[in-house]
Amino acid sequence: MSPSYAFAITLAQPLPAAVETLRAALAAEQMGIVSEVDMQATLKAKLGIDSAPQRLLGVCSPKVAHALVTAEPDIAALLPCGASAHEATPGQTRVLLQDPRVILAASASQDPAVREALEGARTALLRVVTALGGQGH
């Protein structure tokens, strides 16, 4: 089940392979992972906590980002779209992709270009989830 703010899918792959599978599906939609934080390593190094493998990912499309910051320059503070991947069970990685409507809800913009760009990004992410074998929400 997906939370209201994200599209979720579980891939029958360990975390590194799942991130690469996600990367390929995003590339097919002219999107990509523009930032990646290894939460497992960070929690261990900074807090001494052992945890399951997890990555925080920034997902973006140059086309969408350009359209958004052209219409509303301050919206850059909400980019890239957030994503995560965690392997709570060995060989099973849950991937969550932020619904771009979260950005739309946070934006004060009434500019139709903002809505159009974010709805386009949402449609592309739903295709990514479908390509990965899921239903989205």
Sine and cosine of phi, psi and omega as CSV:
sin_phi,cos_phi,sin_psi,cos_psi,sin_omega,cos_omega
0.00,0.00,0.65,-0.76,-0.01,-1.00
-1.00,-0.09,0.62,-0.78,0.15,-0.99
-0.93,0.36,0.27,-0.96,-0.06,-1.00
-0.90,0.43,-0.36,0.93,-0.09,-1.00
-0.98,-0.18,0.05,1.00,-0.08,-1.00
-0.44,-0.90,0.33,-0.94,0.14,-0.99
-0.98,-0.18,0.72,-0.70,-0.07,-1.00
-0.80,-0.60,0.55,-0.84,0.09,-1.00
-0.47,-0.88,0.54,-0.84,0.09,-1.00
-0.95,-0.31,0.80,-0.60,0.02,-1.00
-0.97,-0.25,0.67,-0.74,0.02,-1.00
-0.99,0.14,0.89,0.46,-0.02,-1.00
-0.55,-0.84,0.48,-0.88,0.16,-0.99
-0.92,0.39,0.32,-0.95,-0.11,-0.99
-0.76,0.64,-0.79,0.62,-0.04,-1.00
-0.85,0.53,-0.68,0.74,0.01,-1.00
-0.93,0.38,-0.64,0.77,0.00,-1.00
-0.89,0.45,-0.64,0.77,0.03,-1.00
-0.90,0.43,-0.64,0.77,0.03,-1.00
-0.93,0.38,-0.62,0.78,0.07,-1.00
-0.89,0.46,-0.69,0.72,0.06,-1.00
-0.88,0.47,-0.71,0.71,0.00,-1.00
-0.83,0.56,-0.69,0.73,0.00,-1.00
-0.92,0.39,-0.66,0.75,0.01,-1.00
-0.91,0.41,-0.62,0.78,0.05,-1.00
-0.91,0.41,-0.66,0.75,-0.01,-1.00
-0.87,0.50,-0.57,0.82,0.03,-1.00
-0.90,0.44,-0.35,0.94,0.03,-1.00
-0.96,-0.27,0.28,0.96,-0.03,-1.00
0.85,0.53,0.63,0.77,0.07,-1.00
-0.82,-0.57,0.18,-0.98,0.03,-1.00
-0.31,-0.95,0.17,-0.99,0.11,-0.99
-1.00,0.01,0.91,-0.42,-0.07,-1.00
-0.98,-0.21,-0.20,0.98,0.09,-1.00
-0.47,-0.88,0.47,-0.88,-0.04,-1.00
-0.50,-0.87,0.79,-0.61,0.04,-1.00
-0.88,-0.47,0.80,-0.60,0.06,-1.00
-0.99,0.11,0.99,-0.11,-0.05,-1.00
-0.90,0.43,-0.61,0.79,0.00,-1.00
-0.85,0.52,-0.76,0.65,0.00,-1.00
-0.92,0.39,-0.64,0.77,-0.02,-1.00
-0.91,0.41,-0.70,0.71,0.02,-1.00
-0.89,0.45,-0.62,0.79,0.02,-1.00
-0.92,0.39,-0.74,0.68,-0.06,-1.00
-0.94,0.35,-0.66,0.75,-0.11,-0.99
-1.00,0.00,-0.54,0.84,-0.11,-0.99
-0.84,-0.55,-0.09,1.00,-0.02,-1.00
0.94,0.33,0.37,0.93,-0.05,-1.00
-0.99,-0.12,0.77,-0.64,0.14,-0.99
-1.00,0.05,0.74,-0.67,-0.03,-1.00
-0.58,-0.81,0.19,-0.98,0.06,-1.00
-0.93,0.36,0.41,-0.91,0.06,-1.00
-0.85,0.52,0.76,-0.65,0.00,-1.00
-0.46,-0.89,0.62,-0.78,0.08,-1.00
-0.81,-0.58,0.66,-0.75,0.21,-0.98
-0.99,-0.16,0.76,-0.65,-0.12,-0.99
-0.83,-0.56,0.62,-0.79,0.16,-0.99
-0.97,-0.24,0.86,-0.51,-0.04,-1.00
-0.93,-0.37,0.72,-0.70,-0.02,-1.00
-0.43,-0.90,0.33,-0.95,0.13,-0.99
-0.84,-0.54,0.81,-0.58,0.02,-1.00
-0.83,0.56,-0.62,0.79,-0.01,-1.00
-0.89,0.45,-0.73,0.69,0.00,-1.00
-0.92,0.39,-0.72,0.69,0.00,-1.00
-0.85,0.53,-0.70,0.72,0.00,-1.00
-0.89,0.45,-0.70,0.71,0.01,-1.00
-0.88,0.48,-0.66,0.75,-0.03,-1.00
-0.92,0.38,-0.76,0.66,-0.05,-1.00
-0.95,0.30,-0.38,0.93,0.11,-0.99
-0.94,0.35,-0.67,0.74,-0.02,-1.00
-0.97,0.24,-0.61,0.79,-0.07,-1.00
-0.54,-0.84,1.00,0.00,-0.10,-1.00
-0.79,0.61,-0.61,0.80,-0.04,-1.00
-0.95,0.33,-0.23,0.97,0.01,-1.00
-0.91,0.41,-0.25,0.97,0.04,-1.00
-0.84,0.54,-0.43,0.90,0.03,-1.00
-0.91,0.42,-0.31,0.95,-0.01,-1.00
-0.99,-0.14,0.02,1.00,-0.03,-1.00
-0.97,-0.24,0.42,-0.91,-0.10,0.99
-0.97,0.24,0.10,-1.00,0.10,-1.00
-0.92,0.39,0.64,-0.77,-0.01,-1.00
-0.99,0.17,0.49,-0.87,0.08,-1.00
-0.47,-0.88,0.34,-0.94,0.09,-1.00
-0.54,-0.84,0.37,-0.93,0.08,-1.00
-0.61,-0.80,0.79,-0.61,0.04,-1.00
-0.63,-0.77,0.60,-0.80,-0.05,-1.00
-0.95,-0.31,0.98,0.19,-0.01,-1.00
-0.94,0.34,-0.55,0.83,0.06,-1.00
-0.90,-0.44,0.77,-0.64,-0.01,-1.00
-0.78,0.63,0.78,-0.63,0.03,-1.00
0.99,0.12,0.00,1.00,0.01,-1.00
-0.81,-0.59,0.92,-0.38,-0.05,-1.00
-0.91,-0.40,0.84,-0.55,0.06,-1.00
-1.00,-0.01,0.82,-0.57,0.00,-1.00
-0.93,-0.37,0.76,-0.65,0.08,-1.00
-0.84,-0.54,0.74,-0.67,0.01,-1.00
-0.87,-0.49,0.86,-0.52,-0.01,-1.00
-0.84,0.54,0.74,-0.68,0.09,-1.00
-0.94,0.33,0.85,-0.52,-0.01,-1.00
-0.85,0.53,-0.28,0.96,0.07,-1.00
-0.91,0.42,-0.32,0.95,0.09,-1.00
-0.89,0.46,-0.66,0.75,0.04,-1.00
-0.92,0.40,-0.68,0.74,0.02,-1.00
-0.86,0.51,-0.69,0.73,0.00,-1.00
-0.91,0.41,-0.54,0.84,-0.02,-1.00
-0.99,0.16,-0.36,0.93,-0.03,-1.00
-0.99,0.15,0.64,-0.77,0.07,-1.00
-1.00,0.03,-0.03,1.00,-0.10,-1.00
-0.92,0.39,0.66,-0.75,0.15,-0.99
-0.96,-0.27,0.12,0.99,-0.04,-1.00
-0.93,0.38,0.84,-0.54,0.00,-1.00
-0.87,0.49,-0.42,0.91,0.02,-1.00
-0.91,0.41,-0.55,0.83,0.03,-1.00
-0.92,0.39,-0.75,0.66,0.01,-1.00
-0.86,0.50,-0.72,0.70,-0.03,-1.00
-0.87,0.49,-0.71,0.70,-0.02,-1.00
-0.90,0.44,-0.68,0.73,-0.02,-1.00
-0.95,0.31,-0.59,0.81,0.07,-1.00
-0.92,0.39,-0.60,0.80,0.07,-1.00
-0.89,0.45,-0.66,0.75,0.04,-1.00
-0.90,0.43,-0.64,0.77,0.02,-1.00
-0.88,0.48,-0.72,0.70,0.01,-1.00
-0.88,0.48,-0.67,0.75,0.02,-1.00
-0.90,0.44,-0.67,0.75,0.01,-1.00
-0.92,0.38,-0.56,0.83,0.09,-1.00
-0.90,0.43,-0.59,0.81,0.08,-1.00
-0.92,0.39,-0.59,0.81,0.06,-1.00
-0.88,0.48,-0.75,0.66,0.00,-1.00
-0.87,0.50,-0.69,0.73,0.03,-1.00
-0.89,0.46,-0.68,0.74,0.02,-1.00
-0.88,0.47,-0.53,0.85,0.01,-1.00
-0.99,0.16,-0.08,1.00,0.07,-1.00
0.98,-0.21,0.24,0.97,-0.06,-1.00
-0.94,-0.35,-0.05,-1.00,-0.05,-1.00
-0.95,-0.31,-0.26,0.97,-0.11,-0.99
0.94,0.34,-0.62,-0.78,0.12,-0.99
-0.42,-0.91,0.00,0.00,0.00,0.00
